[in-house]
Amino acid sequence: MKSAASLIAVVALASSAFAHTIFQELYFNGVDQGHINGIRVPDYDGPITDVTSNDVICNGGINPYHQPISQSVLTVAAGSQVTAEFHHTLSGADPSDSADPIDPSHKGPVMAYLAKVNNATDLTVTGLKWFKIYEDGYTPSTNQWAVDRLIANKGKVSFTLPSCIAAGQYLLRVELIALHAAGSYPGAQLYMECAQLQVTGGGSTSPATVSFPGAYSGTDPGIKINIYQTLSGYTIPGPSVFSCDGSAPVTTVAPAPPTTTAQAPTTSSAPPAQTSSPAGAAAQYAQCGGVGWTGATACVSPFTCTKLNDYYSQCI
């Protein structure tokens, strides 16, 4: 018989695979560049939890949806506004999916990095040098996380490409970190994909860089943290955000995107048929318990409220 600890570990692993999110679309100055066009959609559709693994670089490769690696390199001018869009599955936006773009319990920061490359379609990503161009973390005055803002913006987050970086090809790494199980390591869930860019214009500035893996440690306060407490602040992992004038850029929240036609989920991602459930029951993958939790504690059928740790139980 499995021990309780082993069972919780298995359940946590299973739930992480169901609650994933995927960076899958880009907009340049509001113009959609096409679904998964120019983006290395993942070969593993759940999170990365080992910050020392090469998987934290781009999480790329041939993916379980059997989509080939995009050979597109997207052209964008330095100084442009870039919007990255996340969704629960590669089916895209689905208002009927309570975990789209990501389950709201998965609080955490959102970041974006660039690495200059000779060929953006080269699948070898080890040894690249990255610099951070955007970050959004936690606002204590409103108790709101970057993920909350991402969800409110229907999976979109916007930032500006530095106007002073050199022209050429880059990989854009957009990352979301979910901290709902980050009280111990490994527990934080890292979701990232890379897009292939051709940057035009720009200048000649060479930003200071970091490496992946190496930029994060399992003991970093932004990686190992109990978010189920009163927080006076949050230390976003990784380096400072690069800016052309050397000043600390002001984090801005992307405006709510225009309404788009929802796409139907694929057969493989559709939840099991539900039967009658208690009124006010929590949906599949939603939080249903934990220290301080005041919401629904019953789950819609056939899902069960399963304890993952003292602070978080989930309908799975």
Buried (B, 14 or more C-beta within 10 A) or exposed (E): EEEEEEEBEEBBEBBBEBBBBBBBBBBBEEEEBEBBBBBBBBBBBBBBBEBEBEBBBBBBEEBEBEBEBBEBBBEBBBBBBBBBBBBBBBBBBBEEBBBBBBBBBBBBBBBBBBBBBEEBBEEEBEEBBBBBBBBBBBBEEEEBBBBBBBBEBBBBBBBBBBBBBBBBBBBBBBBBBBBBBBBEBBBBBBBBBBBBBBBEBBBEBEBEBBEBBEBBBBEBEBBBBBBBEEEEEBEBBBBEBBBBEEEEBEBEBBEEBEEEEBBEBEEEBBBEEBEEBEEEBBBBBBBBBBEEBEEBBBBBBEBEBBBBBEBBBBBB
